């Protein structure tokens, strides 16, 4: 009997461990990050409509908890797993400073087991705060008047205990750096000019949505330092926060204050295509398993240029110490690693978008925001019902019976009337599915939800084979029931698209920053991934192109050759990539 109990107990432990492992493996996330973003606190930024906005994020792991700070939020978030974030209304703005600086582009760093925070300031009398218990919102002043006056700052503690500050946000001035006394936080020596843009050489550093604005110079901003294998990687954002090509570049040095040389692979954090675009002004960090990540700003820029969100991307260093950020299929579902994995950046689930530009029905609409705007894979467009009422609905047809694995609901801010952080804000909804569009079954019930989920992402506990998905409103925190993206993920249960058999890249001598790229239109694909890089095995950047068979690419370094490859995408999967071609 004892033997039987022992065997049975061992079996139960094994079964539980296997079940837990399966649960962890199936845990996924989807960009943009589903945070309870506050609305812009400034009336003068809201002339085109009240809207949610944050940017310039930084994530730090402190005492095994992740802390996320960003621009113009009256607090910060913490998380145990980088999937579910909890907001804390911070306590550490001093009296009289509330309206002068609301932690724009904050610097966050850990030193001697203490978490420090400093907000952007051009003046030399803004405090640095510190905490050993940020989860409980316990803060005190570490330095009453920091004497540098740094906008878009970053602090970096080197292995030898020396501390440095980096900053800059301008289309005139460069990124600066200076050493800081780690005990007194006073500057040591003089500030140094470290890095400026070279738009004459790097095409991606030009101003404008299409990199063609000759009247304004691009901005360099968002300095961030990372050290790896004895090298210093100074990251920065460009060309401007409101553009799809908003990206982070990097320059490398053997010293924390230079000289810095541009890495050949640039930009490193780049996402100009897809539903959620832009990947600039961010920060690099390691998770509790030592996997590298990069958090950055994503662009909306509809109601205002500074309407923005946050994205999180796997990152890493290759065998040659080349730093890269993987935004491949970056706004589709990805697995969240639960262990240290050298290839943790290979996290794409393989779940495809099932309803891109598919037929849509809605309960009502307002002018300028039609039903199809909810399935066109653009966060800049959205469908809006005519009211905020419970019962308004939107229905999407997948076209055929498909295997649904996850759904992302991206709410829009139509007719919102809020400034700043909403208290007790929440969304409530139900999602139904049907095989024939007549008999409906409840799939997701969030009718009792009491949290603010503007980019809610729900992974189903088990796949469902169905054809129609209907989202029904229960409650929205402000404005009309409006959706910028009702995105259904899974597998179409058909054949993957055929590979592209010819890729042509025209790069002229007149301006080698630019290239016209063309390929045959595929009859069985709805999108393409265009890869480029500095070597056949370093195609680290990709551009997701929907519904087109050409792309005018203007983001190259004029001085080096590039390699290009392409793959096709449909509801059933992704084709093999074409062989890389070299373009001088």
TAVEN-V529719 format. One record per residue. N is the residue number from 1. RES is the residue in one small letter. SS is DSSP state (alpha for helix, beta for strand, coil for the rest). Layout:
N_RES_SS ; N_RES_SS
This chain:
1_x_coil ; 2_x_alpha ; 3_x_alpha ; 4_x_alpha ; 5_x_alpha ; 6_x_alpha ; 7_x_alpha ; 8_x_alpha ; 9_x_alpha ; 10_x_alpha ; 11_x_alpha ; 12_x_alpha ; 13_x_alpha ; 14_x_alpha ; 15_x_alpha ; 16_x_alpha ; 17_x_alpha ; 18_x_alpha ; 19_x_alpha ; 20_x_alpha ; 21_x_alpha ; 22_x_alpha ; 23_x_alpha ; 24_x_alpha ; 25_x_alpha ; 26_x_coil ; 27_x_coil ; 28_x_beta ; 29_x_beta ; 30_x_coil ; 31_x_coil ; 32_x_coil ; 33_x_coil ; 34_x_coil ; 35_x_coil ; 36_x_coil ; 37_x_coil ; 38_x_coil ; 39_x_beta ; 40_x_coil ; 41_x_coil ; 42_x_coil ; 43_x_alpha ; 44_x_alpha ; 45_x_alpha ; 46_x_coil ; 47_x_coil ; 48_x_coil ; 49_x_coil ; 50_x_coil ; 51_x_coil ; 52_x_beta ; 53_x_coil ; 54_x_coil ; 55_x_coil ; 56_x_coil ; 57_x_coil ; 58_x_beta ; 59_x_beta ; 60_x_beta ; 61_x_beta ; 62_x_beta ; 63_x_coil ; 64_x_coil ; 65_x_beta ; 66_x_beta ; 67_x_beta ; 68_x_beta ; 69_x_beta ; 70_x_coil ; 71_x_coil ; 72_x_coil ; 73_x_coil ; 74_x_coil ; 75_x_beta ; 76_x_beta ; 77_x_beta ; 78_x_beta ; 79_x_beta ; 80_x_coil ; 81_x_coil ; 82_x_coil ; 83_x_coil ; 84_x_coil ; 85_x_coil ; 86_x_beta ; 87_x_beta ; 88_x_beta ; 89_x_beta ; 90_x_coil ; 91_x_coil ; 92_x_coil ; 93_x_coil ; 94_x_coil ; 95_x_coil ; 96_x_coil ; 97_x_coil ; 98_x_coil ; 99_x_coil ; 100_x_coil ; 101_x_coil ; 102_x_coil ; 103_x_coil ; 104_x_coil ; 105_x_coil ; 106_x_coil ; 107_x_beta ; 108_x_beta ; 109_x_beta ; 110_x_beta ; 111_x_beta ; 112_x_coil ; 113_x_coil ; 114_x_beta ; 115_x_beta ; 116_x_beta ; 117_x_beta ; 118_x_beta ; 119_x_coil ; 120_x_coil ; 121_x_coil ; 122_x_coil ; 123_x_coil ; 124_x_coil ; 125_x_coil ; 126_x_beta ; 127_x_beta ; 128_x_beta ; 129_x_beta ; 130_x_beta ; 131_x_beta ; 132_x_beta ; 133_x_beta ; 134_x_alpha ; 135_x_alpha ; 136_x_alpha ; 137_x_coil ; 138_x_beta ; 139_x_beta ; 140_x_beta ; 141_x_beta ; 142_x_beta ; 143_x_beta ; 144_x_beta ; 145_x_beta ; 146_x_beta ; 147_x_coil ; 148_x_coil ; 149_x_coil ; 150_x_coil ; 151_x_coil ; 152_x_coil ; 153_x_coil ; 154_x_beta ; 155_x_beta ; 156_x_beta ; 157_x_beta ; 158_x_coil ; 159_x_coil ; 160_x_coil ; 161_x_coil ; 162_x_coil ; 163_x_beta ; 164_x_beta ; 165_x_beta ; 166_x_beta ; 167_x_beta ; 168_x_coil ; 169_x_beta ; 170_x_beta ; 171_x_coil ; 172_x_coil ; 173_x_coil ; 174_x_coil ; 175_x_beta ; 176_x_beta ; 177_x_beta ; 178_x_beta ; 179_x_beta ; 180_x_beta ; 181_x_coil ; 182_x_coil ; 183_x_coil ; 184_x_coil ; 185_x_coil ; 186_x_coil ; 187_x_beta ; 188_x_beta ; 189_x_beta ; 190_x_beta ; 191_x_beta ; 192_x_beta ; 193_x_beta ; 194_x_beta ; 195_x_beta ; 196_x_coil ; 197_x_coil ; 198_x_coil ; 199_x_coil ; 200_x_coil ; 201_x_coil ; 202_x_beta ; 203_x_alpha ; 204_x_alpha ; 205_x_alpha ; 206_x_coil ; 207_x_coil ; 208_x_coil ; 209_x_coil ; 210_x_coil ; 211_x_coil ; 212_x_coil ; 213_x_coil ; 214_x_coil ; 215_x_coil ; 216_x_coil ; 217_x_coil ; 218_x_coil ; 219_x_coil ; 220_x_beta ; 221_x_beta ; 222_x_beta ; 223_x_beta ; 224_x_beta ; 225_x_beta ; 226_x_beta ; 227_x_beta ; 228_x_beta ; 229_x_coil ; 230_x_coil ; 231_x_beta ; 232_x_beta ; 233_x_beta ; 234_x_beta ; 235_x_beta ; 236_x_beta ; 237_x_beta ; 238_x_beta ; 239_x_coil ; 240_x_coil ; 241_x_coil ; 242_x_coil ; 243_x_coil ; 244_x_coil ; 245_x_coil ; 246_x_coil ; 247_x_beta ; 248_x_beta ; 249_x_beta ; 250_x_beta ; 251_x_beta ; 252_x_beta ; 253_x_beta ; 254_x_coil ; 255_x_coil ; 256_x_coil ; 257_x_coil ; 258_x_coil ; 259_x_coil ; 260_x_coil ; 261_x_beta ; 262_x_beta ; 263_x_coil ; 264_x_coil ; 265_x_coil ; 266_x_coil ; 267_x_coil ; 268_x_coil ; 269_x_beta ; 270_x_coil ; 271_x_coil ; 272_x_coil ; 273_x_coil ; 274_x_coil ; 275_x_coil ; 276_x_coil ; 277_x_beta ; 278_x_beta ; 279_x_beta ; 280_x_beta ; 281_x_beta ; 282_x_beta ; 283_x_beta ; 284_x_beta ; 285_x_beta ; 286_x_beta ; 287_x_coil ; 288_x_coil ; 289_x_coil ; 290_x_coil ; 291_x_coil ; 292_x_beta ; 293_x_beta ; 294_x_beta ; 295_x_beta ; 296_x_beta ; 297_x_beta ; 298_x_beta ; 299_x_beta ; 300_x_coil ; 301_x_coil ; 302_x_coil ; 303_x_coil ; 304_x_coil ; 305_x_coil ; 306_x_coil ; 307_x_coil ; 308_x_beta ; 309_x_beta ; 310_x_beta ; 311_x_beta ; 312_x_beta ; 313_x_beta ; 314_x_beta ; 315_x_beta ; 316_x_beta ; 317_x_beta ; 318_x_coil ; 319_x_coil ; 320_x_coil ; 321_x_coil ; 322_x_coil ; 323_x_beta ; 324_x_beta ; 325_x_beta ; 326_x_beta ; 327_x_coil ; 328_x_coil ; 329_x_coil ; 330_x_coil ; 331_x_coil ; 332_x_coil ; 333_x_coil ; 334_x_beta ; 335_x_beta ; 336_x_coil ; 337_x_coil ; 338_x_coil ; 339_x_coil ; 340_x_coil ; 341_x_coil ; 342_x_coil ; 343_x_coil ; 344_x_coil ; 345_x_coil ; 346_x_coil ; 347_x_coil ; 348_x_beta ; 349_x_coil ; 350_x_coil ; 351_x_coil ; 352_x_beta ; 353_x_beta ; 354_x_coil ; 355_x_coil ; 356_x_coil ; 357_x_coil ; 358_x_coil ; 359_x_coil ; 360_x_beta ; 361_x_beta ; 362_x_beta ; 363_x_coil ; 364_x_coil ; 365_x_coil ; 366_x_beta ; 367_x_coil ; 368_x_coil ; 369_x_beta ; 370_x_coil ; 371_x_alpha ; 372_x_alpha ; 373_x_alpha ; 374_x_alpha ; 375_x_coil ; 376_x_coil ; 377_x_coil ; 378_x_coil ; 379_x_coil ; 380_x_coil ; 381_x_coil ; 382_x_coil ; 383_x_beta ; 384_x_beta ; 385_x_coil ; 386_x_coil ; 387_x_coil ; 388_x_coil ; 389_x_coil ; 390_x_coil ; 391_x_coil ; 392_x_coil ; 393_x_beta ; 394_x_beta ; 395_x_beta ; 396_x_beta ; 397_x_beta ; 398_x_beta ; 399_x_beta ; 400_x_beta ; 401_x_beta ; 402_x_beta ; 403_x_beta ; 404_x_beta ; 405_x_beta ; 406_x_beta ; 407_x_beta ; 408_x_beta ; 409_x_beta ; 410_x_beta ; 411_x_beta ; 412_x_coil ; 413_x_coil ; 414_x_coil ; 415_x_coil ; 416_x_coil ; 417_x_coil ; 418_x_coil ; 419_x_coil ; 420_x_coil ; 421_x_coil ; 422_x_coil ; 423_x_coil ; 424_x_coil ; 425_x_coil ; 426_x_coil ; 427_x_coil ; 428_x_beta ; 429_x_beta ; 430_x_beta ; 431_x_beta ; 432_x_beta ; 433_x_beta ; 434_x_beta ; 435_x_coil ; 436_x_coil ; 437_x_coil ; 438_x_coil ; 439_x_coil ; 440_x_coil ; 441_x_beta ; 442_x_beta ; 443_x_beta ; 444_x_beta ; 445_x_beta ; 446_x_beta ; 447_x_coil ; 448_x_coil ; 449_x_coil ; 450_x_coil ; 451_x_coil ; 452_x_coil ; 453_x_coil ; 454_x_coil ; 455_x_beta ; 456_x_beta ; 457_x_beta ; 458_x_beta ; 459_x_beta ; 460_x_beta ; 461_x_beta ; 462_x_beta ; 463_x_beta ; 464_x_beta ; 465_x_beta ; 466_x_beta ; 467_x_beta ; 468_x_beta ; 469_x_beta ; 470_x_beta ; 471_x_beta ; 472_x_beta ; 473_x_beta ; 474_x_beta ; 475_x_beta ; 476_x_coil ; 477_x_coil ; 478_x_coil ; 479_x_coil ; 480_x_coil ; 481_x_coil ; 482_x_beta ; 483_x_beta ; 484_x_beta ; 485_x_beta ; 486_x_beta ; 487_x_beta ; 488_x_beta ; 489_x_beta ; 490_x_beta ; 491_x_beta ; 492_x_coil ; 493_x_coil ; 494_x_coil ; 495_x_coil ; 496_x_coil ; 497_x_coil ; 498_x_coil ; 499_x_coil ; 500_x_coil ; 501_x_coil ; 502_x_coil ; 503_x_beta ; 504_x_beta ; 505_x_beta ; 506_x_beta ; 507_x_coil ; 508_x_coil ; 509_x_coil ; 510_x_coil ; 511_x_coil ; 512_x_coil ; 513_x_coil ; 514_x_coil ; 515_x_beta ; 516_x_beta ; 517_x_beta ; 518_x_beta ; 519_x_beta ; 520_x_coil ; 521_x_coil ; 522_x_coil ; 523_x_coil ; 524_x_coil ; 525_x_coil ; 526_x_coil ; 527_x_beta ; 528_x_beta ; 529_x_beta ; 530_x_beta ; 531_x_beta ; 532_x_beta ; 533_x_beta ; 534_x_coil ; 535_x_coil ; 536_x_coil ; 537_x_coil ; 538_x_coil ; 539_x_coil ; 540_x_coil ; 541_x_beta ; 542_x_beta ; 543_x_beta ; 544_x_beta ; 545_x_beta ; 546_x_beta ; 547_x_coil ; 548_x_coil ; 549_x_coil ; 550_x_beta ; 551_x_beta ; 552_x_beta ; 553_x_beta ; 554_x_coil ; 555_x_coil ; 556_x_coil ; 557_x_beta ; 558_x_coil ; 559_x_coil ; 560_x_coil ; 561_x_coil ; 562_x_beta ; 563_x_beta ; 564_x_beta ; 565_x_beta ; 566_x_beta ; 567_x_beta ; 568_x_beta ; 569_x_beta ; 570_x_beta ; 571_x_coil ; 572_x_coil ; 573_x_beta ; 574_x_beta ; 575_x_coil ; 576_x_coil ; 577_x_coil ; 578_x_coil ; 579_x_coil ; 580_x_coil ; 581_x_beta ; 582_x_beta ; 583_x_beta ; 584_x_coil
